Amino acid sequence: MRLQQNQVWRKGENHYRIVNLERLAVDYKLLKDPATKEGTHHRLSKKEFCRLLRGATLLP
């Protein structure tokens, strides 16, 4: 899995947009609707974020 900034991942009804990508941490925004771009900011380690995305699909 190759992570990059501004990628949008979908898992179930939730969408995750990577806001800031660092060496060991990921800042992401949890979105209900990616068109509105409204959501809550969260921060996880890269390892935890990859576990969160397991089974998710990358949106174009």
C-alpha positions as CSV (number, residue, x, y, z in Angstrom):
1,M,0.0,0.0,0.0
2,R,1.4,3.4,-1.0
3,L,0.1,6.3,0.9
4,Q,0.2,9.9,-0.4
5,Q,-1.4,13.2,0.7
6,N,-4.9,14.0,-0.5
7,Q,-5.8,10.3,-1.2
8,V,-9.4,9.4,-0.4
9,W,-10.1,5.9,0.9
10,R,-13.6,4.4,1.4
11,K,-14.5,1.8,4.0
12,G,-18.1,1.2,4.5
13,E,-19.9,4.5,4.7
14,N,-16.8,6.4,5.9
15,H,-14.3,8.2,3.8
16,Y,-10.8,8.9,4.9
17,R,-8.7,11.7,3.3
18,I,-5.0,11.9,4.1
19,V,-4.3,15.6,5.1
20,N,-0.7,15.3,6.2
21,L,1.7,12.4,5.8
22,E,4.8,12.2,7.9
23,R,7.4,9.5,8.4
24,L,5.7,7.9,11.4
25,A,2.3,9.6,11.6
26,V,-0.7,10.3,9.5
27,D,-3.2,13.2,9.9
28,Y,-6.5,12.4,8.3
29,K,-10.0,13.7,8.0
30,L,-13.0,11.4,8.6
31,L,-15.7,12.4,6.1
32,K,-19.3,11.1,5.7
33,D,-19.6,12.7,2.3
34,P,-16.3,13.5,0.3
35,A,-18.1,16.1,-1.9
36,T,-18.8,18.5,1.1
37,K,-15.2,18.1,2.5
38,E,-16.6,18.5,6.0
39,G,-15.4,16.2,8.7
40,T,-13.3,15.7,11.8
41,H,-9.5,15.7,12.0
42,H,-7.6,12.8,13.6
43,R,-4.0,11.7,14.0
44,L,-2.7,8.1,14.1
45,S,0.6,6.3,13.7
46,K,1.2,5.0,10.2
47,K,0.9,1.4,11.5
48,E,-2.5,2.1,13.1
49,F,-3.7,4.0,10.0
50,C,-2.9,1.1,7.8
51,R,-4.7,-1.3,10.1
52,L,-7.7,1.1,9.9
53,L,-7.6,1.0,6.1
54,R,-7.5,-2.8,5.9
55,G,-10.3,-3.7,3.4
56,A,-10.8,-0.2,2.2
57,T,-10.7,0.9,-1.4
58,L,-8.8,3.9,-2.9
59,L,-11.1,6.4,-4.8
60,P,-9.8,8.0,-7.9
